[in-house]
Amino acid sequence: MVFTVLVTLFSEMQKLLSGIVLIFSLLFLTLAQAGNSTPSILVLGDSLSAAYNIPVEQSWPNLFSNNIRARYPETRVTNASISGETTFGGAKRLPQLLERIQPSHLIIELGGNDGLRGLKFSQSRENLNRMLTLALEQNVSVLLIGVDLPPNLGPAYNLRFQQIFESLSETHDIDYLAHFLDGVAADKPEFMQADGIHPTALAQPILADKVFSAMLEMLGK
């Protein structure tokens, strides 16, 4: 009788200990997942994102970083943009950037220099496709930014250029911010530098707000 009671008590203790272990395991997993959910955002762009001819602290990536960190304090934003960068250069640099930074989100703002230099649309499309495919294969969420070219290149050329971004965003089912410079270019002279291509410091908060809104939608999914 005593032996039976002891066996029963031992069995119940084993169940209790197993339950405690399970609870702590789930708690640890939850905490680990919470730590991994902190956004790490990589910005890969050209001079529009590289503080061209303006102070870095006034650039849209820096303002965007301030905005997103106000909502998600632990967020890391790395701006790897380079003036003059093309989609080819971005595609070449991206593998190493993904390995080093290991972002959860990638913002691609590239292609403008391709259009200005008259590079083949097929090349731009292939380079962008390579970047999107690589990022998505590594479970990195992507925001693709579409940039309009100067009007002197003609509406037909600009339309074909925009279709590259629209098509890729649909094919890969990613977030797409079209017409990045709407409300800036050709709207107010003080928003554009003398070259007619690069926004001034006054325009940067508008661009930052656009990206911030798009990123909040991504993070809310």
Buried (B, 14 or more C-beta within 10 A) or exposed (E): EEEEEEEEEEEEEEEEEEEEEEEEEEEEEEEEEEEEEEBBBBBBBBBBBBBBBBEEEBBBBBBBBEBBBEEBEEBBBBBBBBBEBBBBBBBBBBBEBBEEBEBBBBBBBBBBBBBBEEBEBEEBBBBBBBBBEBBBEEEBBBBBBBBBBBEEBEEEBBEEBBEBBEEBBEEBEBBBBBBBBEBBBBEEEEBBBEEEBBBBBBBBBBBBBBBBEBBEEBBEE
